[in-house]
């Protein structure tokens, strides 16, 4: 780091920033029915074909 840039002391948080999480959010999942899986696959195909 260049000498002209001051560093915030290590281990001290910036007072204007909220405390950050140490890990990401837990993941969630749901089971889809065969019909829901087919409908989702069709939606993905339509979006792909439109270039979205």
PDB file of N, CA, C and O in Angstrom, chain B, residues numbered from 101:
ATOM      1  N   UNK B 101       0.855  -1.180   0.000  1.00  0.00           N
ATOM      2  CA  UNK B 101       0.000   0.000   0.000  1.00  0.00           C
ATOM      3  C   UNK B 101       0.896   1.236   0.000  1.00  0.00           C
ATOM      4  O   UNK B 101       1.872   1.291   0.749  1.00  0.00           O
ATOM      5  N   UNK B 102       0.576   2.230  -0.834  1.00  0.00           N
ATOM      6  CA  UNK B 102       1.405   3.442  -0.868  1.00  0.00           C
ATOM      7  C   UNK B 102       1.420   4.148   0.483  1.00  0.00           C
ATOM      8  O   UNK B 102       0.469   4.057   1.259  1.00  0.00           O
ATOM      9  N   UNK B 103       2.520   4.852   0.747  1.00  0.00           N
ATOM     10  CA  UNK B 103       2.687   5.551   2.029  1.00  0.00           C
ATOM     11  C   UNK B 103       1.636   6.640   2.248  1.00  0.00           C
ATOM     12  O   UNK B 103       1.278   6.929   3.390  1.00  0.00           O
ATOM     13  N   UNK B 104       1.141   7.244   1.173  1.00  0.00           N
ATOM     14  CA  UNK B 104       0.199   8.350   1.329  1.00  0.00           C
ATOM     15  C   UNK B 104      -1.229   7.885   1.652  1.00  0.00           C
ATOM     16  O   UNK B 104      -2.100   8.708   1.936  1.00  0.00           O
ATOM     17  N   UNK B 105      -1.465   6.576   1.609  1.00  0.00           N
ATOM     18  CA  UNK B 105      -2.794   6.037   1.932  1.00  0.00           C
ATOM     19  C   UNK B 105      -2.753   5.512   3.360  1.00  0.00           C
ATOM     20  O   UNK B 105      -1.945   4.644   3.689  1.00  0.00           O
ATOM     21  N   UNK B 106      -3.625   6.043   4.198  1.00  0.00           N
ATOM     22  CA  UNK B 106      -3.638   5.559   5.576  1.00  0.00           C
ATOM     23  C   UNK B 106      -4.446   4.269   5.663  1.00  0.00           C
ATOM     24  O   UNK B 106      -5.416   4.079   4.929  1.00  0.00           O
ATOM     25  N   UNK B 107      -4.041   3.403   6.553  1.00  0.00           N
ATOM     26  CA  UNK B 107      -4.733   2.135   6.757  1.00  0.00           C
ATOM     27  C   UNK B 107      -5.559   2.212   8.023  1.00  0.00           C
ATOM     28  O   UNK B 107      -5.131   2.791   9.021  1.00  0.00           O
ATOM     29  N   UNK B 108      -6.740   1.628   7.978  1.00  0.00           N
ATOM     30  CA  UNK B 108      -7.547   1.483   9.180  1.00  0.00           C
ATOM     31  C   UNK B 108      -6.895   0.378   9.997  1.00  0.00           C
ATOM     32  O   UNK B 108      -6.511  -0.643   9.428  1.00  0.00           O
ATOM     33  N   UNK B 109      -6.755   0.541  11.304  1.00  0.00           N
ATOM     34  CA  UNK B 109      -6.073  -0.479  12.106  1.00  0.00           C
ATOM     35  C   UNK B 109      -6.738  -1.850  11.963  1.00  0.00           C
ATOM     36  O   UNK B 109      -7.964  -1.964  11.972  1.00  0.00           O
ATOM     37  N   UNK B 110      -5.912  -2.879  11.833  1.00  0.00           N
ATOM     38  CA  UNK B 110      -6.442  -4.244  11.696  1.00  0.00           C
ATOM     39  C   UNK B 110      -7.263  -4.616  12.917  1.00  0.00           C
ATOM     40  O   UNK B 110      -6.929  -4.247  14.043  1.00  0.00           O
ATOM     41  N   UNK B 111      -8.331  -5.346  12.682  1.00  0.00           N
ATOM     42  CA  UNK B 111      -9.172  -5.791  13.781  1.00  0.00           C
ATOM     43  C   UNK B 111     -10.218  -4.776  14.209  1.00  0.00           C
ATOM     44  O   UNK B 111     -11.040  -5.077  15.075  1.00  0.00           O
ATOM     45  N   UNK B 112     -10.212  -3.583  13.628  1.00  0.00           N
ATOM     46  CA  UNK B 112     -11.196  -2.555  13.958  1.00  0.00           C
ATOM     47  C   UNK B 112     -12.149  -2.396  12.788  1.00  0.00           C
ATOM     48  O   UNK B 112     -11.716  -2.244  11.646  1.00  0.00           O
ATOM     49  N   UNK B 113     -13.433  -2.430  13.065  1.00  0.00           N
ATOM     50  CA  UNK B 113     -14.395  -2.251  11.987  1.00  0.00           C
ATOM     51  C   UNK B 113     -14.628  -0.762  11.733  1.00  0.00           C
ATOM     52  O   UNK B 113     -14.436   0.074  12.615  1.00  0.00           O
ATOM     53  N   UNK B 114     -15.036  -0.462  10.532  1.00  0.00           N
ATOM     54  CA  UNK B 114     -15.373   0.922  10.212  1.00  0.00           C
ATOM     55  C   UNK B 114     -16.713   1.238  10.857  1.00  0.00           C
ATOM     56  O   UNK B 114     -17.652   0.459  10.696  1.00  0.00           O
ATOM     57  N   UNK B 115     -16.844   2.331  11.572  1.00  0.00           N
ATOM     58  CA  UNK B 115     -18.072   2.620  12.307  1.00  0.00           C
ATOM     59  C   UNK B 115     -19.297   2.817  11.407  1.00  0.00           C
ATOM     60  O   UNK B 115     -20.423   2.634  11.870  1.00  0.00           O
ATOM     61  N   UNK B 116     -19.110   3.182  10.142  1.00  0.00           N
ATOM     62  CA  UNK B 116     -20.251   3.439   9.267  1.00  0.00           C
ATOM     63  C   UNK B 116     -20.772   2.168   8.600  1.00  0.00           C
ATOM     64  O   UNK B 116     -21.829   2.191   7.968  1.00  0.00           O
ATOM     65  N   UNK B 117     -20.043   1.065   8.733  1.00  0.00           N
ATOM     66  CA  UNK B 117     -20.446  -0.174   8.075  1.00  0.00           C
ATOM     67  C   UNK B 117     -21.012  -1.166   9.090  1.00  0.00           C
ATOM     68  O   UNK B 117     -20.479  -1.294  10.192  1.00  0.00           O
ATOM     69  N   UNK B 118     -22.088  -1.869   8.729  1.00  0.00           N
ATOM     70  CA  UNK B 118     -22.622  -2.873   9.652  1.00  0.00           C
ATOM     71  C   UNK B 118     -21.676  -4.068   9.745  1.00  0.00           C
ATOM     72  O   UNK B 118     -20.880  -4.313   8.838  1.00  0.00           O
ATOM     73  N   UNK B 119     -21.769  -4.788  10.820  1.00  0.00           N
ATOM     74  CA  UNK B 119     -20.957  -5.996  11.000  1.00  0.00           C
ATOM     75  C   UNK B 119     -21.276  -6.983   9.882  1.00  0.00           C
ATOM     76  O   UNK B 119     -22.446  -7.217   9.577  1.00  0.00           O
ATOM     77  N   UNK B 120     -20.263  -7.552   9.282  1.00  0.00           N
ATOM     78  CA  UNK B 120     -20.453  -8.487   8.184  1.00  0.00           C
ATOM     79  C   UNK B 120     -20.492  -9.920   8.700  1.00  0.00           C
ATOM     80  O   UNK B 120     -19.860 -10.254   9.702  1.00  0.00           O
ATOM     81  N   UNK B 121     -21.251 -10.760   7.993  1.00  0.00           N
ATOM     82  CA  UNK B 121     -21.282 -12.181   8.338  1.00  0.00           C
ATOM     83  C   UNK B 121     -19.942 -12.824   8.046  1.00  0.00           C
ATOM     84  O   UNK B 121     -19.217 -12.399   7.147  1.00  0.00           O
ATOM     85  N   UNK B 122     -19.624 -13.841   8.808  1.00  0.00           N
ATOM     86  CA  UNK B 122     -18.392 -14.585   8.554  1.00  0.00           C
ATOM     87  C   UNK B 122     -18.615 -15.712   7.555  1.00  0.00           C
ATOM     88  O   UNK B 122     -17.652 -16.252   7.012  1.00  0.00           O
ATOM     89  N   UNK B 123     -19.854 -16.070   7.308  1.00  0.00           N
ATOM     90  CA  UNK B 123     -20.154 -17.128   6.346  1.00  0.00           C
ATOM     91  C   UNK B 123     -21.371 -16.703   5.534  1.00  0.00           C
ATOM     92  O   UNK B 123     -22.098 -15.786   5.917  1.00  0.00           O
ATOM     93  N   UNK B 124     -21.581 -17.367   4.430  1.00  0.00           N
ATOM     94  CA  UNK B 124     -22.703 -17.052   3.570  1.00  0.00           C
ATOM     95  C   UNK B 124     -24.003 -17.583   4.139  1.00  0.00           C
ATOM     96  O   UNK B 124     -24.003 -18.301   5.139  1.00  0.00           O
ATOM     97  N   UNK B 125     -25.106 -17.234   3.508  1.00  0.00           N
ATOM     98  CA  UNK B 125     -26.399 -17.733   3.980  1.00  0.00           C
ATOM     99  C   UNK B 125     -26.496 -19.241   3.762  1.00  0.00           C
ATOM    100  O   UNK B 125     -25.874 -19.793   2.854  1.00  0.00           O
ATOM    101  N   UNK B 126     -27.278 -19.885   4.601  1.00  0.00           N
ATOM    102  CA  UNK B 126     -27.428 -21.337   4.428  1.00  0.00           C
ATOM    103  C   UNK B 126     -28.225 -21.586   3.158  1.00  0.00           C
ATOM    104  O   UNK B 126     -29.072 -20.779   2.774  1.00  0.00           O
ATOM    105  N   UNK B 127     -27.954 -22.681   2.527  1.00  0.00           N
ATOM    106  CA  UNK B 127     -28.643 -22.972   1.276  1.00  0.00           C
ATOM    107  C   UNK B 127     -29.962 -23.684   1.572  1.00  0.00           C
ATOM    108  O   UNK B 127     -30.103 -24.386   2.574  1.00  0.00           O
ATOM    109  N   UNK B 128     -30.895 -23.488   0.696  1.00  0.00           N
ATOM    110  CA  UNK B 128     -32.197 -24.125   0.823  1.00  0.00           C
ATOM    111  C   UNK B 128     -32.518 -24.829  -0.479  1.00  0.00           C
ATOM    112  O   UNK B 128     -32.024 -24.439  -1.538  1.00  0.00           O
ATOM    113  N   UNK B 129     -33.327 -25.844  -0.410  1.00  0.00           N
ATOM    114  CA  UNK B 129     -33.748 -26.537  -1.622  1.00  0.00           C
ATOM    115  C   UNK B 129     -35.144 -27.102  -1.409  1.00  0.00           C
ATOM    116  O   UNK B 129     -35.583 -27.318  -0.280  1.00  0.00           O
ATOM    117  N   UNK B 130     -35.818 -27.331  -2.506  1.00  0.00           N
ATOM    118  CA  UNK B 130     -37.140 -27.966  -2.474  1.00  0.00           C
ATOM    119  C   UNK B 130     -37.164 -29.047  -3.547  1.00  0.00           C
ATOM    120  O   UNK B 130     -36.474 -28.947  -4.561  1.00  0.00           O
ATOM    121  N   UNK B 131     -37.946 -30.054  -3.317  1.00  0.00           N
ATOM    122  CA  UNK B 131     -38.135 -31.110  -4.303  1.00  0.00           C
ATOM    123  C   UNK B 131     -39.234 -30.676  -5.268  1.00  0.00           C
ATOM    124  O   UNK B 131     -40.303 -30.237  -4.844  1.00  0.00           O
ATOM    125  N   UNK B 132     -38.969 -30.801  -6.557  1.00  0.00           N
ATOM    126  CA  UNK B 132     -39.975 -30.472  -7.563  1.00  0.00           C
ATOM    127  C   UNK B 132     -40.652 -31.747  -8.047  1.00  0.00           C
ATOM    128  O   UNK B 132     -40.035 -32.809  -8.128  1.00  0.00           O
ATOM    129  N   UNK B 133     -41.926 -31.615  -8.365  1.00  0.00           N
ATOM    130  CA  UNK B 133     -42.636 -32.741  -8.962  1.00  0.00           C
ATOM    131  C   UNK B 133     -42.145 -32.899 -10.403  1.00  0.00           C
ATOM    132  O   UNK B 133     -41.554 -31.970 -10.954  1.00  0.00           O
ATOM    133  N   UNK B 134     -42.378 -34.047 -11.012  1.00  0.00           N
ATOM    134  CA  UNK B 134     -41.981 -34.214 -12.418  1.00  0.00           C
ATOM    135  C   UNK B 134     -42.595 -33.132 -13.323  1.00  0.00           C
ATOM    136  O   UNK B 134     -41.936 -32.657 -14.248  1.00  0.00           O
ATOM    137  N   UNK B 135     -43.839 -32.746 -13.065  1.00  0.00           N
ATOM    138  CA  UNK B 135     -44.485 -31.699 -13.858  1.00  0.00           C
ATOM    139  C   UNK B 135     -43.806 -30.350 -13.673  1.00  0.00           C
ATOM    140  O   UNK B 135     -43.645 -29.595 -14.632  1.00  0.00           O
ATOM    141  N   UNK B 136     -43.409 -30.045 -12.439  1.00  0.00           N
ATOM    142  CA  UNK B 136     -42.712 -28.782 -12.170  1.00  0.00           C
ATOM    143  C   UNK B 136     -41.343 -28.759 -12.845  1.00  0.00           C
ATOM    144  O   UNK B 136     -40.925 -27.737 -13.389  1.00  0.00           O
ATOM    145  N   UNK B 137     -40.649 -29.901 -12.804  1.00  0.00           N
ATOM    146  CA  UNK B 137     -39.345 -29.983 -13.480  1.00  0.00           C
ATOM    147  C   UNK B 137     -39.495 -29.762 -14.975  1.00  0.00           C
ATOM    148  O   UNK B 137     -38.698 -29.046 -15.581  1.00  0.00           O
ATOM    149  N   UNK B 138     -40.527 -30.382 -15.584  1.00  0.00           N
ATOM    150  CA  UNK B 138     -40.763 -30.209 -17.018  1.00  0.00           C
ATOM    151  C   UNK B 138     -41.097 -28.754 -17.342  1.00  0.00           C
ATOM    152  O   UNK B 138     -40.600 -28.209 -18.328  1.00  0.00           O
ATOM    153  N   UNK B 139     -41.932 -28.126 -16.523  1.00  0.00           N
ATOM    154  CA  UNK B 139     -42.320 -26.739 -16.760  1.00  0.00           C
ATOM    155  C   UNK B 139     -41.096 -25.819 -16.629  1.00  0.00           C
ATOM    156  O   UNK B 139     -40.943 -24.878 -17.409  1.00  0.00           O
ATOM    157  N   UNK B 140     -40.242 -26.084 -15.663  1.00  0.00           N
ATOM    158  CA  UNK B 140     -39.038 -25.271 -15.489  1.00  0.00           C
ATOM    159  C   UNK B 140     -38.106 -25.449 -16.678  1.00  0.00           C
ATOM    160  O   UNK B 140     -37.538 -24.479 -17.181  1.00  0.00           O
ATOM    161  N   UNK B 141     -37.948 -26.692 -17.126  1.00  0.00           N
ATOM    162  CA  UNK B 141     -37.086 -26.948 -18.286  1.00  0.00           C
ATOM    163  C   UNK B 141     -37.622 -26.223 -19.517  1.00  0.00           C
ATOM    164  O   UNK B 141     -36.843 -25.685 -20.304  1.00  0.00           O
ATOM    165  N   UNK B 142     -38.926 -26.203 -19.690  1.00  0.00           N
ATOM    166  CA  UNK B 142     -39.521 -25.488 -20.822  1.00  0.00           C
ATOM    167  C   UNK B 142     -39.273 -23.983 -20.700  1.00  0.00           C
ATOM    168  O   UNK B 142     -38.951 -23.334 -21.695  1.00  0.00           O
ATOM    169  N   UNK B 143     -39.414 -23.432 -19.523  1.00  0.00           N
ATOM    170  CA  UNK B 143     -39.146 -22.010 -19.305  1.00  0.00           C
ATOM    171  C   UNK B 143     -37.693 -21.674 -19.647  1.00  0.00           C
ATOM    172  O   UNK B 143     -37.422 -20.667 -20.300  1.00  0.00           O
ATOM    173  N   UNK B 144     -36.764 -22.520 -19.205  1.00  0.00           N
ATOM    174  CA  UNK B 144     -35.349 -22.291 -19.497  1.00  0.00           C
ATOM    175  C   UNK B 144     -35.111 -22.334 -21.002  1.00  0.00           C
ATOM    176  O   UNK B 144     -34.367 -21.511 -21.534  1.00  0.00           O
ATOM    177  N   UNK B 145     -35.738 -23.289 -21.694  1.00  0.00           N
ATOM    178  CA  UNK B 145     -35.594 -23.368 -23.153  1.00  0.00           C
ATOM    179  C   UNK B 145     -36.116 -22.105 -23.826  1.00  0.00           C
ATOM    180  O   UNK B 145     -35.479 -21.576 -24.737  1.00  0.00           O
ATOM    181  N   UNK B 146     -37.275 -21.620 -23.378  1.00  0.00           N
ATOM    182  CA  UNK B 146     -37.852 -20.399 -23.975  1.00  0.00           C
ATOM    183  C   UNK B 146     -36.948 -19.203 -23.744  1.00  0.00           C
ATOM    184  O   UNK B 146     -36.737 -18.406 -24.658  1.00  0.00           O
ATOM    185  N   UNK B 147     -36.413 -19.063 -22.549  1.00  0.00           N
ATOM    186  CA  UNK B 147     -35.527 -17.937 -22.262  1.00  0.00           C
ATOM    187  C   UNK B 147     -34.243 -18.042 -23.078  1.00  0.00           C
ATOM    188  O   UNK B 147     -33.744 -17.042 -23.594  1.00  0.00           O
ATOM    189  N   UNK B 148     -33.712 -19.254 -23.192  1.00  0.00           N
ATOM    190  CA  UNK B 148     -32.498 -19.445 -23.993  1.00  0.00           C
ATOM    191  C   UNK B 148     -32.747 -19.075 -25.451  1.00  0.00           C
ATOM    192  O   UNK B 148     -31.920 -18.417 -26.082  1.00  0.00           O
ATOM    193  N   UNK B 149     -33.891 -19.501 -25.982  1.00  0.00           N
ATOM    194  CA  UNK B 149     -34.206 -19.219 -27.384  1.00  0.00           C
ATOM    195  C   UNK B 149     -34.384 -17.719 -27.637  1.00  0.00           C
ATOM    196  O   UNK B 149     -34.132 -17.246 -28.745  1.00  0.00           O
ATOM    197  N   UNK B 150     -34.808 -16.983 -26.637  1.00  0.00           N
ATOM    198  CA  UNK B 150     -34.961 -15.533 -26.755  1.00  0.00           C
ATOM    199  C   UNK B 150     -33.651 -14.799 -26.520  1.00  0.00           C
ATOM    200  O   UNK B 150     -33.568 -13.588 -26.725  1.00  0.00           O
ATOM    201  N   UNK B 151     -32.629 -15.529 -26.088  1.00  0.00           N
ATOM    202  CA  UNK B 151     -31.331 -14.909 -25.824  1.00  0.00           C
ATOM    203  C   UNK B 151     -31.276 -14.169 -24.513  1.00  0.00           C
ATOM    204  O   UNK B 151     -30.455 -13.268 -24.341  1.00  0.00           O
ATOM    205  N   UNK B 152     -32.140 -14.535 -23.582  1.00  0.00           N
ATOM    206  CA  UNK B 152     -32.180 -13.872 -22.270  1.00  0.00           C
ATOM    207  C   UNK B 152     -31.259 -14.603 -21.324  1.00  0.00           C
ATOM    208  O   UNK B 152     -31.135 -14.217 -20.161  1.00  0.00           O
TER     209      UNK B 152
END
